[in-house]
Amino acid sequence: MDQGTRWIVCSMCGFRFNPDQQEVCQSCPLQSGCQLVRCPQCGFEMTDPERSTLARLAKRWLFTTKSSKTKNLA
């Protein structure tokens, strides 16, 4: 697998796919600003963590919280 390729694992079926290779919904008015990706195997829609500001902030907060707790235990 390429180093520059990003992968998402579907939280419903566990299928691993590249969200950049998926077609956007042509009829949706939010095509350019949408943060959702659809699993090509099961059709489940989920938030793309790299496009969603809220998901990036939550990931950063969780990572900081975990590393702070680890440092406090040492």
C-alpha positions as CSV (number, residue, x, y, z in Angstrom):
1,M,0.0,0.0,0.0
2,D,1.2,3.5,-0.8
3,Q,2.4,5.7,2.0
4,G,0.5,8.7,0.7
5,T,-2.8,6.8,0.4
6,R,-5.2,7.3,3.3
7,W,-7.6,4.6,4.3
8,I,-10.8,4.5,6.3
9,V,-12.2,1.4,7.9
10,C,-16.0,1.2,7.8
11,S,-17.4,1.2,11.3
12,M,-20.3,-1.0,10.2
13,C,-18.7,-3.8,8.2
14,G,-15.0,-3.3,8.7
15,F,-14.2,-2.9,5.0
16,R,-11.1,-0.8,4.3
17,F,-11.3,1.8,1.5
18,N,-9.8,5.0,0.1
19,P,-12.4,7.8,0.5
20,D,-10.7,9.8,-2.2
21,Q,-11.6,7.3,-4.8
22,Q,-15.3,7.3,-4.0
23,E,-17.7,9.4,-6.2
24,V,-19.7,12.1,-4.5
25,C,-23.4,12.1,-4.5
26,Q,-24.3,14.0,-7.7
27,S,-27.8,15.1,-6.5
28,C,-26.6,16.4,-3.1
29,P,-26.3,20.2,-2.8
30,L,-23.5,19.8,-0.3
31,Q,-21.1,18.1,-2.7
32,S,-18.2,20.4,-2.1
33,G,-18.6,20.9,1.6
34,C,-19.8,17.4,2.6
35,Q,-17.8,15.6,5.3
36,L,-19.5,12.2,4.8
37,V,-18.1,9.2,3.0
38,R,-20.0,6.1,1.9
39,C,-18.6,2.6,2.3
40,P,-18.5,1.0,-1.2
41,Q,-19.2,-2.5,0.3
42,C,-22.2,-1.9,2.6
43,G,-23.3,1.7,1.8
44,F,-23.0,2.9,5.3
45,E,-22.3,6.7,5.6
46,M,-19.9,8.0,8.1
47,T,-17.9,11.2,8.8
48,D,-14.6,11.6,7.1
49,P,-12.2,12.4,10.0
50,E,-9.9,14.4,7.7
51,R,-12.6,16.6,6.3
52,S,-14.6,17.2,9.5
53,T,-13.3,19.9,11.8
54,L,-15.2,18.5,14.7
55,A,-13.7,15.0,14.2
56,R,-10.2,16.5,14.0
57,L,-10.7,18.4,17.2
58,A,-12.1,15.4,19.0
59,K,-9.1,13.3,17.8
60,R,-6.7,15.9,19.0
61,W,-8.4,16.3,22.3
62,L,-8.5,12.5,22.9
63,F,-4.9,12.1,21.9
64,T,-3.8,14.9,24.2
65,T,-5.9,13.5,27.1
66,K,-4.4,10.0,26.7
67,S,-0.9,11.2,26.5
68,S,-1.4,13.4,29.6
69,K,-2.7,10.5,31.6
70,T,0.2,8.3,30.5
71,K,2.7,11.0,31.7
72,N,1.0,11.4,35.0
73,L,1.2,7.6,35.7
74,A,5.0,7.6,35.1
